[in-house]
Amino acid sequence: MNLEGDEPPIKASTLFERPDLRHVGSNTSPYSDLYVTVQVWAGSKPLTVPVQTAYKSFRTERKWNEWLELPITYKDLPADSYLAITIWDVSPTGGKDALGHAIPFGGTTLPMFDDDNQVQKGRQKCLVHRHKLADGTDNTTTPALITDKRKNGRKSDVMQRDKDAEELDRMEKLFKKHEMGEIPRVDWLDQMVFRKFEKRGLQAAKSSMQMMQRQQAIDNEHANATDGANGAPEDERPGLSTFLLNIELPRFDFPVVFADHEYDPPPISAFQSLSASQASLSRKQPEVQFGPGINALEESWSAPGSRLINVYDPEVGQRDNPAEAKHRRLFRSSHRHGILDKDLKPNAKVRDELNLIMSYSPTHVLSPEETDLVWKFRYHLTRDKRALTKFVKSVNWSDQSESKQAIQVLGRWTEIDIDDALELLGPSFDNSAVRSYAVHRLRKADDQELLLYLLQLVQALKYEHISTDSDHDSAQDSSLAKFLIQRAAKNFMLGNYFHWYLMVECDDHSPEQGIDNRSIYRKVAYDFMLELVKQPDGTDNRKTLLRQAELVAILSKIAGEVKVSNESISKKVDRVKHFLADPKNELTNIDPPLALPLDPSIKITSIIPEQTTVFKSSLNPIKCTFKTSTGNPYPIIFKLGDDLRQDQLVIQIITLMDQLLQKENLDLKLSPYKILATSTTAGASQFVQSQSLSSIVSKFKTNPALAYLKHHNPDDSQPLGVRQETLDTYVRSCAGYCVITYILGVGDRHLDNLLLSPDGHFFHADFGFILGRDPKPFAPAMKLSKEMVDCMGGINSEYYQQFRQYCFMAYTALRKSSNLILNLFSLMVDANIPDIRLEPDKAVLKVRERFHLELSEEEAILYFGRVIEDTLRAVAPVLIDKLHEWAQALRA
């Protein structure tokens, strides 16, 4: 619109002495020719080219009254857009920031959006910063809006000037609203207001100018001081100048508001970005624990009070590289179903590369080149059972044509091993056809073998697409659910464990489990009961499961009472005996005999209250002895308040490893005890008659373990005075448990949880720390104490050499089955096992590290020999055992 304001003229003597000032138009005439350029800035960078006003000859005032159209639409403006407006003066001699024969008269910068993110509209008064180019940066030095910074001065003068300025500002805002129709028009009242304002206008305008001059002096104080230090100022005027540039922006009937459409961010993951052909990323968010007190185990990372934060990285969710995806499509389009493709044979070099790929462990991620190679020779590889999982990983299942072709190739494949079938049921494989293929392989396993993997197969139900609709049969959605329900209904041994595994998952109300998973398990349990009653003896089996639940409820009741009571141990024992002997609890006579949940092959007929014990610990576990149908006693330990699922997993893996070793004709006399979690806070374990090495050491001073075995199995004809069979059992079981606990990374090993039975069976108990975790510092990789070796006759004895040989044989045998063990652990990553839950994405890798698959068999034996030697030479475990012994003595 126009430029208003004035400034004192420069003295004639100054103009005479300085020709650079004499030739500037505004120094010679208050109405000299000026032109204006306008440019849009955003992000501290110019967004458009500048737009300029046409030539205008001024006479009595500088008024343009010209609309300028900027080359950008409103919808394309960022939220931090500014209008950088520069007024140019004519100067033939040039000067600072000159543009041809023009120098900046002044500049001002106006934001395009106000504090409410609405587009500025209507008339605006912009403060002109003399001799400056308008800069549109975020921290602009030429702001158009005047801030009210009051400094010390004469109080009455400041108050009067501010009062006049505030009144002028208030009236201008009201006039603007009136002009834009926001204030209704009343002709007679409007005329009165206009006349009244005209009378005060001159004084108010004068005060406003003075106030702005003072404000500009304050704002430019530092700049002026700098100019004075560097040289002469821009010009030598006797006073400050203040100019206001009046501009008008387009008006709109409704507010124009800046709004950015917010897209959902891609998933945040701790895993490496992979190509779409490798569906090996878990869909679940990884969980992180930084230490004690920061997100305790029972808290979820997404809890409201969580202190953990997700770092947003837009590239993480983008699993595919566009160039690699294009290459893959081009490469695979040339290898469809063709005669040449089906008869394609690898040469010697490619065959070696394929053999290397086949030897990869399940955790290994295939590169794009390797997936292309597997796809190219897929028909040749159908004769290799190891190659199936690698082929499934090489398929881009999001490509329908490729997926359809891959399913056809699956039908031609030779029969795979059970470990590969378990891998296909993991969280990385989502295709229903692939999972159905794995279930088809499982159907060929007998019930005894299936029982070894049942715990993991129940966990694999989490990765099935099962509808929780009550009218919908889960078997229709999931081939795995259908298979497990059918097999469990036909075999009560399977059905017993299947039922209790499901009950524990239904009881898990932790945030990690989630309501969706609980609903899936409840639906499967309901369908299992429906299928069970259809069997010939199904009704009786269902009643048995209900009676088992009643038995667990009765034991949980007394265990809860004992745990909260402040009585002595003897009184607690009396309380339990009285409770168990009470006829109304129906434990003194169990008719018909009941299959024990812990071991369904055992049928109990009654409980023996006299043989009841309460252990000294914070949870006060109860030892109960049942009378079986054969007349033999069967003792168990029932514990309330502890999650036994981790111990249950370790015992299951030990049982599996025992079976694998026996297949290699290596019997290490492991005989692991049975354990069953009946809920997330209760469970039972088999009681094995034995003593801890700690108690044995306290009874026998010299070579305590050997003295204990000699006491129970004397044989003077043998060199060590112990029966040959007993000592052989001891050496074998020591070797077996040393290797297994090393592979599983069992921690917190001390003499209290190393047990020895009278017949020579050595075994471990209490698996509260696995996968390398240990509460004690400097924990050894393997627990092999001096007491254990002395019982063999020392490190120079023949029995110790046999122990080493058994260790090497067991380690190499288990390395051959490493894929099966790793796949079982991969199915447990979401099972809410405490030590797996800490770092679920690293659990399988920790087990894999213990196998050292990168070493050859000879190198692995040498490595394990060094582990044994380092364990025996370590001093820290001996000190830790002593400290633990003293702590237990003080506690007692």
PEVENVEN-V79723 format. One record per run of one state. SS is the DSSP state (H for helix, E for strand, C for the rest). FROM is the first residue (numbers start at 0). LEN is the number of residues. If there is no record, write none. Layout:
ss=SS from=FROM len=LEN
ss=SS from=FROM len=LEN
This chain:
ss=C from=0 len=1
ss=E from=1 len=5
ss=C from=6 len=5
ss=H from=11 len=6
ss=C from=17 len=1
ss=H from=18 len=4
ss=C from=22 len=1
ss=E from=23 len=1
ss=H from=24 len=4
ss=C from=28 len=5
ss=E from=33 len=9
ss=C from=42 len=2
ss=E from=44 len=2
ss=C from=46 len=4
ss=E from=50 len=2
ss=C from=52 len=9
ss=E from=61 len=2
ss=C from=63 len=10
ss=H from=73 len=3
ss=C from=76 len=4
ss=E from=80 len=11
ss=C from=91 len=7
ss=E from=98 len=1
ss=C from=99 len=2
ss=E from=101 len=10
ss=C from=111 len=1
ss=E from=112 len=1
ss=C from=113 len=4
ss=E from=117 len=2
ss=C from=119 len=2
ss=E from=121 len=9
ss=C from=130 len=12
ss=E from=142 len=1
ss=C from=143 len=11
ss=H from=154 len=25
ss=C from=179 len=7
ss=H from=186 len=33
ss=C from=219 len=1
ss=H from=220 len=10
ss=C from=230 len=11
ss=E from=241 len=8
ss=C from=249 len=7
ss=E from=256 len=1
ss=C from=257 len=33
ss=E from=290 len=1
ss=C from=291 len=2
ss=E from=293 len=1
ss=C from=294 len=27
ss=H from=321 len=12
ss=C from=333 len=5
ss=H from=338 len=4
ss=C from=342 len=5
ss=H from=347 len=11
ss=C from=358 len=9
ss=H from=367 len=9
ss=C from=376 len=1
ss=H from=377 len=4
ss=C from=381 len=5
ss=H from=386 len=8
ss=C from=394 len=5
ss=H from=399 len=11
ss=C from=410 len=7
ss=H from=417 len=7
ss=C from=424 len=7
ss=H from=431 len=11
ss=C from=442 len=4
ss=H from=446 len=17
ss=C from=463 len=10
ss=H from=473 len=4
ss=C from=477 len=1
ss=H from=478 len=12
ss=C from=490 len=1
ss=H from=491 len=16
ss=C from=507 len=6
ss=H from=513 len=19
ss=C from=532 len=5
ss=H from=537 len=27
ss=C from=564 len=4
ss=H from=568 len=13
ss=C from=581 len=1
ss=H from=582 len=3
ss=C from=585 len=8
ss=E from=593 len=3
ss=C from=596 len=2
ss=E from=598 len=9
ss=C from=607 len=1
ss=H from=608 len=3
ss=C from=611 len=1
ss=E from=612 len=2
ss=C from=614 len=7
ss=E from=621 len=7
ss=C from=628 len=4
ss=E from=632 len=8
ss=C from=640 len=4
ss=H from=644 len=19
ss=C from=663 len=11
ss=E from=674 len=3
ss=C from=677 len=4
ss=E from=681 len=5
ss=C from=686 len=4
ss=E from=690 len=2
ss=H from=692 len=7
ss=C from=699 len=4
ss=H from=703 len=9
ss=C from=712 len=1
ss=E from=713 len=1
ss=C from=714 len=7
ss=E from=721 len=1
ss=C from=722 len=1
ss=H from=723 len=21
ss=C from=744 len=9
ss=E from=753 len=3
ss=C from=756 len=5
ss=E from=761 len=3
ss=C from=764 len=21
ss=H from=785 len=6
ss=C from=791 len=6
ss=H from=797 len=19
ss=C from=816 len=1
ss=H from=817 len=9
ss=C from=826 len=7
ss=H from=833 len=5
ss=C from=838 len=1
ss=H from=839 len=12
ss=C from=851 len=5
ss=H from=856 len=17
ss=C from=873 len=2
ss=H from=875 len=16
ss=C from=891 len=1
